């Protein structure tokens, strides 16, 4: 069984929701975050990226920066910009982009489920990336960015969410990127109980996106357990803010790669090596978007190519057969010398939402190297890898649309009472 429990959300006053809600903290560079906050002075990004409130030479990981985030949140709660529901509730969150909608349930997932692997992962985390969010969550005594979870479709859950969406939403607004965000509240006691029981009958749920935020929330919970050894397990710090979607409602976009050089090969030599394992077809100037698994687009030396891997070389292993693994194991490592894509400065990753033109433009601007367009990893591949207890290569999935931060906050400041 898994636990997704209701909570008393701290959330924006209705008329301020669209002004406060912001894209996740980690989609911005420091410069981009500063510009975004200047453009939208109520943006939750002020709290998610509090270094925007300091001179540019300030250490963004210093204690005064995290304290500022706490002060800003407390001020917004005090002046009524944020309100808190009086009873534990679930919330429905629907995002619509390009006429496609996905509907999730907002609640709090269990730290114990994470530790005992009932919440399954498909990606490694890095301690340096966790450290910032650990300090942010611990200083605020609140989780402010939801973890993006998924589970296999459940007809009972879908029916309840569809019924609840027949009422008027709490929030309904469209952001600058033309993504529509709608939120409903479920506070009927009978419906809350039914939802809780549905999750108790589900064996596993999965992290789709937000591995670092999840790991950070868990580490803060373990820290609080050490600080309060008489904890009961019911305290709010034992749960973390999540939005859970049925896997059949989600879309994974391609996550493409650009390499700055060819590791000493001429482009002709590189193509010659590729032809040992791939069918290579020159396609000209038109960008190549792979149409199925086993295909990879290549741009270099002013032209696009379509690579098709020899089918007999595709392994049965659930990780090794991923297209991103084939690229890494047959091209990036043996031919281009990229042994660890997480740390190698010669490779950069570009989410498919940005299109393919940026790939050729970047390669041309660097006067060398190559770019690779990928066929998107499927949801079933993600679930299969996680079920096998395995991990995908870094940057295997890109989810759109992004969940907004600042719409739901899960506070746990009253640690010892078990309420927030």
C-alpha positions, 0 to 999 in steps of 0.5 A: 500500500501507498499513502497519499494523504490530504493536507491543509494547504497554504495557497494564494488568495484567488485573485492573486494566484496568477500573479504569485504562481511561478515556474519551478526554481530550477528552470531559471539561471540566476540572471533569468530568475532576477529578470523574471522577478523584476517583471512579476514582483509578486512572483513566488520565484522571490521565495524559491530563488531568494538570492534575487533580493540581494546584490548579484555578488551575494553568495546565493547559498548563504544563511541570510538568503534562506532567511529572506525566503522565510521572511518573504513567505511569512510576510505574504501569509501575514498580509493575506496574500496567502490563506490556509484551509482549515481542514485537510483537503485534496486538490485537483490540478489540471494543466492544459497545453496545446489542447492537451490536458492532464489532471493530477491529485495534490496531496502529501506522499509518505517519506516511509514509502520513499525510503521503503521503495514503494515510491520508485525512482528512475534517476540518480540525485546529486548531493550538491543539487540537493543541498540547496533545497534541503536548506530551503525546505528546512529554513521555511519548515515548508515544501513549496515545489510539488514532486511530480508523481505518477501511477498506472491509471485507476478507473476509480481515481479518474471517476472521482476526479472527473466528478469533482471537476464539475464544480467551479474551480478555485483557480483558473488562469493562463500563464504567459507560455499559454499553459492553462492552470485550473485547481479544485478543492476536495474537502467532502469527508466521504470523498477524502476517505475514498481517495485515501483508501484508493491509494492504500490499495495501490502497491507502487507510485513513481517519481516522474520528475523532481527526484532532487526535490523528493530527496531533499524533502526526505532528508529534511524529514530524517533530520527532524526525526533526529531532532525529535526522537519521540516523533510518532510518524504522523507529523507533517514533516513525515510527508512531502508535497506531491501531485500524482497523475495517471501515467496515460495522461502524461507526455514525455518530450525528447531530451536532445544532446549537443557535443562541442567537439568530435574527440579528434575525429574529422566529421567524415571519420566520425560518420565512417565509425557510425556506419559500423553499427547504424544505417546512416542516411543524409537528409540535408538541411531539414531537421530530423525528428526521429519517428520511432525507437531505434532512430537518432537524428544527427546534425554536423558539418552543415547537414542532418542525418538519420541514424538507424541502429542495427536491430540485432545490436539492441539489448534486452536489458530495460536500461541498455535498450533505451535510445538514450542508452544506445546513444551513450553506449555506442556513440558518446562514450566509445567515439566521442570520449564522453564517459560521464555525461553528468559531469563532462563539460563537452555535452549539453542537454536541450529539452525537446520543447525548445525545438530542433533548430537550436541544435543546428544553430548551436553546432554551427556557432561552435564551428564543430561538434555534433547534435543528436535529436532523440525519440522520446522515452515512453512512459512504459519504459520509465515504469519498467526501468523503475520496476526493475530497480534500475536507473536511467541515464541522466536527462532521459525524460523531459516533461511538459507542462511544468507544475507551478510552484507557489500554488500549494505550500505544505507547512510543517512548522508545528512539528510535534503536534502532528498538524500544520 
